[in-house]
Amino acid sequence: MRIKEIEAQNFKGIEKINLSLESSPRNNVFTLVGINESGKTTILEAMNSFEYNEEKQLSTISNAIIPIPEEIIPVKDRTNFNGSIKIITTLLLEESDKVELKEFLENNCNFILCENVDEIKIEQLYNYKNSKYEGTTQKWDLKLIGKPKGSRSKKLAELGEEEWKKAVDMLKTKMPKLLYFPSALFDLPDKIYLDPIPENDYKNKFYSLVVQDVLDSLGGSLNIKEHLIDRIKSEDKSDRDNLKQVCLMMGRKLSQVILEEWSMVLTNKAKGISVEIDKDQTGVFIEFKIEGDDGYFHLSERSQGFRWFFVFLLLTQFRGYRKNEDKHIIFLFDEPAANLSQKAQKQLIKNLETISDKCTIIYTTHSQHLINPNWLEGAYIVTNDAYDGGEEDYEAKNTNIRLYRYRQFVDQYPQRVSYFQPILDVLEYVPNELDMCDNAIIVEGKTDYYVLNYFFKVILKREDLHLIPGMSCNNADTLISLYNGWGKNFIVLLDSDDAGKTSKKRYEDQFGSIVEGKIITLNDIDSSWKKKNMESILDNKIKLFIEKSCFPDKQKYTKNLYNKAIQELLMCNKEINLPDDVKKSFEKIYDYLNNYYN
């Protein structure tokens, strides 16, 4: 069973949002991007409040997991809220779910299901009067149509109420599990107490489940009670020896999973992870220690980055071993690795990509290093009306958190750059003027740079030209001076329209022999391109086709969206099927530029 979409109404600063987990192509990673205080965390909290399960109770830390009902009242109505906070979730049934449902109804309710159930909509309501919480109710939009088992009648009817409740209870066991990991949960205690655990000690209860996950990864039906707790309490030497062997196996497994990943981030590798079971006046506990060049250290004594990655991998890499659980898992991460280095954040992207094969991941970020261009189909922009005038003009009374698909937001609000700046930082090319290569080709601007790079690298599969984006056709002076001063070979490629011709003459007058034979216009490449610019080499029909490859709903060519489509296609290395005459035009440009230096 999978979640198709989640809708939230009246939750804190949210009036109404809809987060769809369906995308084309199919995507298991969803990124919520926005400036600080835009409401990204609130959206995760709203999703997480949909259904309560044992694990959510165990992972409660300072109300970070399950919010207090009085604290989720709409911001604008806190003084006198009379109504409901709604979390509406639509579930999609897989074929295996449908088969199980039919078999359950037949075997337990003597009912033959005759109409397939493809979706289930569940509405969870937090009810209030005068801003006081009055309880939670759930409404299931689920009709089970069929006939009693053995009936020969062709007349169909709905399943009776009592039997319907049985079916709902069965379906609840199949529902996807939402696991929310705020930053507070990444503070792993040095000692995780396994026995006894006080009733309200949710943190140790939660991490004891994680310890069991590690045991499950070793095979052999190991469990905390018999193979850790009982053995540390035993005076029998063989029990103690067996305990040491289990700890050794756990340490090796953790070292393999965690340290190999961390070595991708930091070359100063830890040597290993040791696991120790001991007891004190409080009870039986487990410790994870890191072996370094000068001894063993608690996790709390290592860097913040290492601690975060350790816990992240502990929570995600071992969860798949949990027994008797076949539910689809949805991980909710709030600003993961926010304070880590650029290298560590890029490694996290790789880790998320790996585990997304087995689960769904939703995470918030305002870091460009945590944006993967391949996941833009699942990217959302989060905005808050309270910041409409900018971060300095915050108005709490105007709070309204909104959610837009990335493409929708770029289309509707291209001027509101700050919200999707992290994505632009990935898609935009920022040249370093002093990182100069030889045999450079200076083009008029970033648009020409993206277009030529896309056709050369992705369409034509050729990568040996060094393109440098200028500021415009008449602003290449600085680059010409720098390349000449550093003794680097270069040419300048300009359009053959009036602006290009004027700029060519100005550069020749200004630099003289320095640029002799180095200022090229498009009509030097093809005489039929007289008065053409780079954009006009493609007709609007082809440009619309390129635009629609990223913005499929568009029916009219728009220069801004066409340029963004080219950037995205280049970043994602995505090839589209273009006519041969279009390819030949760019082959002509490539061959001319390549032959200039060869």
Secondary structure as UniProt FT lines:
FT   STRAND          2..11
FT   TURN            12..13
FT   STRAND          14..20
FT   STRAND          29..33
FT   TURN            36..37
FT   HELIX           40..48
FT   HELIX           54..58
FT   TURN            62..63
FT   HELIX           69..71
FT   HELIX           75..77
FT   TURN            78..79
FT   STRAND          83..92
FT   HELIX           95..108
FT   STRAND          111..113
FT   STRAND          119..129
FT   TURN            130..131
FT   STRAND          132..141
FT   STRAND          145..148
FT   TURN            149..150
FT   STRAND          157..158
FT   HELIX           161..172
FT   TURN            173..174
FT   STRAND          177..181
FT   HELIX           183..186
FT   STRAND          191..195
FT   TURN            199..200
FT   HELIX           202..217
FT   TURN            220..221
FT   HELIX           225..229
FT   HELIX           230..233
FT   HELIX           237..254
FT   HELIX           255..259
FT   HELIX           260..262
FT   TURN            263..265
FT   STRAND          272..279
FT   STRAND          284..292
FT   TURN            293..294
FT   STRAND          295..298
FT   HELIX           299..301
FT   HELIX           304..317
FT   HELIX           319..321
FT   TURN            323..324
FT   STRAND          329..333
FT   TURN            336..339
FT   HELIX           342..355
FT   TURN            356..358
FT   STRAND          360..365
FT   HELIX           368..370
FT   HELIX           373..378
FT   STRAND          379..384
FT   HELIX           385..387
FT   TURN            388..389
FT   HELIX           391..393
FT   HELIX           396..398
FT   STRAND          401..405
FT   HELIX           406..412
FT   TURN            414..415
FT   HELIX           417..420
FT   HELIX           421..427
FT   TURN            433..434
FT   STRAND          440..443
FT   HELIX           446..453
FT   HELIX           454..459
FT   STRAND          466..469
FT   TURN            473..474
FT   HELIX           477..485
FT   TURN            486..487
FT   STRAND          490..494
FT   HELIX           498..511
FT   HELIX           512..515
FT   TURN            516..518
FT   STRAND          519..521
FT   HELIX           522..525
FT   HELIX           527..529
FT   TURN            530..531
FT   HELIX           534..537
FT   HELIX           540..548
FT   TURN            549..550
FT   TURN            552..553
FT   HELIX           559..571
FT   TURN            572..573
FT   HELIX           580..596
//
